[in-house]
Amino acid sequence: MNAKPWRRAVTLLVVAAGSLSGAAAAGPPEPDFAETYRGHRITGWGSGERACAYIDGRRLVVFPQPDGGYTSAVQGFQPAPDLLAITRASVTALGDLGLATTAEPSAHCPQTVAARP
């Protein structure tokens, strides 16, 4: 006896939702760096297009450069040699201010992460 078409669709939907929830439940990977810099908690991991950086738990949008470095709008697109350096440069540019939540979505970086002590 063949399954009814709607049952196949429901089964596929449940399987797809389960796959997505498993990936989302995994959360962010262990950071490559997590430190307090000039009074701000900074965290980051990954490289190139998959690099993720955070200041006080809010995502810093970074732009990879062909030479392996990064830039960010926060510090005026001045290049930095690596993810830690661009995150620190952005903190320096912010001073005592906080980073606003970005509206730019990312497929591989959560919008916010818990600022680790």
Secondary structure, DSSP 4 states (H G I P E B T S, - for coil): -PPPHHHHHHHHHHHHHHHHHHHHHH-SPPPSEEEEETTEEEEEE--GGG-EEEETTEEEP-EE-TTS-EE-TTTTT--BSSHHHHHHHHHHHHTTPPPPPP----SSS-SB-----
